[in-house]
Amino acid sequence: MLLETQTNLVTDQKIDQFFDSESKYTYEKYLQKAINYVTNFLNNENFYSGESPNNLRLKTDLLKANPNDILSIDDALEEIKALYLDHAIAFHHSNYVAHLNCPILIPAIVGDLVASSVNTAIETWDQGTSATLIEQEMIRWICTEMRLPNTSDGVFTSGGTQSNFMALLLARDDYAFKHFGLNLKEHGWSDVVSKFRFFCSEKAHFSIKKNAALMGMGYDSVIAIATDDKMKMRSDTLVQAIEKEKQLGNIPIGIIATAGTTDFGSFDPLQTIAKIAREYDIWFHVDGAYGGSYILTETHQHLLSGIEQADSITIDFHKTMFQPVCSSAFLVRDTKHFKYVSYFADYLNPLEHRDEECPNLIEKSIQTTRRFDALKLWFTLKMTGAKTIGSFLEKVHYLALDLYYSIKDDPYFEIAHKPELSTLVFRYTALGIDSDTVNLYIKNTLFKSGRASVASTKLDGKVYLKFTLLNPKSTIDDLLNIIQMIKDTGSAYNMHN
Ligand SMILES: *Cc1c(COP(=O)(O)O)cnc(C)c1O
């Protein structure tokens, strides 16, 4: 006897919300409505509404109060406008100069929408098919730009932090295998690993230390090398530090050079560091999360000379190729090193079914289910072009230089460096009031007013302000306008204190 099937019980009309051939109309209707709200977001006057954290919390609490309220698309969009779109930070706004968030290109958004809707997961060939090949094509393109050899390879990652993690992991496991015959992937920790040491400049990204900690090696395994007056790693100090660690009985295993430090945009001397890494026969990683994209420029190619000798490279397309978050890659000189992260699972990619024609990118990734983030870069290269991207990057560099020359003799400010990339770090020092408090006051006041977002950082223990310039449509007048706001805010502080 046939039982009545349980599936007949599903009668909810919300079944139409599944994206399939029966819901094309719903898809178009919802997206069109969403697009209208997003374009309205572009009309927000300021980079931020300035709404207080407390008020934002009250609004979200209202949402939580009625968890069973089912909203129409119009009501949901209206609610999210009040809760999010009206208060989201507009990275495209010319008064947003705080962090490494770039304005994004429309072709890249198209790529993201297509990738999200089709929802390809880049894991195995039977899930990714040609998306696998498109990702590999993007990797091959950037490896060629970096002039890496034919053995090179790469994988898209969630960001520079994850790419740097992979670099440290591959460096460590390769060293342990080559010099001690240890297979850390299979057998885990060995005491000798406690002696392993990485070297990077004191201006390197915090993810180097953080990743070393996540790998069980601790912050102490990362030796920070002093920088010179241009914020570049000092190679003489590097050699001294390597020798010192050896004398202490520790084991140098890798150097991380930064191509474009997060704060100062400075480039470590890649060629010299490459040579030192080769002499000690240790891993050479280049963190180009910020500056790596400048390989597409004429102005900065020479600063990246030496990157072609790297064992691995981090490059963040969501920092400096105008891509939506996330889009980032980890590149490796020799594809065989991916063996330190690969795993062969019976249900996904059994080793005995390995087929070069149908690659499983999961074997190169520390993620399993992974977004098709390469597609937005594909649209960008096809529709905007690498050369144009390069010229946008040159433009933001020249903006930083223009700003530097505009305020370098201004008695209101003390400048920390001449921009090598597209940041400028400086400190408000007017009227002899040279304090961390006034600089933080300026930053916080401007942010809360929604008028401008400037970052702050520390140099030699003192608070500085930072402009990160990533918008090629900004003008020097836009920037000088923010400078004027800084002066006015600083003066207002001085009057009240
Ligand atoms: C931003 C940055 C990172 C981290 O990248 P995420 O994409 O934010 O994870 C790493 N290194 C440098 C030099 C960076 O500027």
The ligand as an SDF file (V2000), in Angstrom:
LIG
                    3D

 15 15  0  0  0  0  0  0  0  0999 V2000
   45.1220   44.2650    4.5060 C   0  0  0  0  0  0  0  0  0  0  0  0
   46.4030   43.5580    4.5750 C   0  0  0  0  0  0  0  0  0  0  0  0
   46.4470   42.1900    4.8950 C   0  0  0  0  0  0  0  0  0  0  0  0
   45.2050   41.4230    5.2940 C   0  0  0  0  0  0  0  0  0  0  0  0
   44.3400   41.2600    4.2120 O   0  0  0  0  0  0  0  0  0  0  0  0
   42.8000   40.9280    4.4390 P   0  0  0  0  0  0  0  0  0  0  0  0
   42.2940   40.8200    3.0460 O   0  0  0  0  0  0  0  0  0  0  0  0
   42.2160   42.0680    5.1900 O   0  0  0  0  0  0  0  0  0  0  0  0
   42.7200   39.6510    5.1890 O   0  0  0  0  0  0  0  0  0  0  0  0
   47.6660   41.5550    4.8700 C   0  0  0  0  0  0  0  0  0  0  0  0
   48.8010   42.2330    4.5600 N   0  0  0  0  0  0  0  0  0  0  0  0
   48.7920   43.5490    4.2640 C   0  0  0  0  0  0  0  0  0  0  0  0
   50.0890   44.2310    3.9460 C   0  0  0  0  0  0  0  0  0  0  0  0
   47.5950   44.2630    4.2660 C   0  0  0  0  0  0  0  0  0  0  0  0
   47.5850   45.5720    4.0050 O   0  0  0  0  0  0  0  0  0  0  0  0
  1  2  1  0
  2  3  1  0
  2 14  2  0
  3  4  1  0
  3 10  2  0
  4  5  1  0
  5  6  1  0
  6  7  2  0
  6  8  1  0
  6  9  1  0
 10 11  1  0
 11 12  2  0
 12 13  1  0
 12 14  1  0
 14 15  1  0
M  END
$$$$
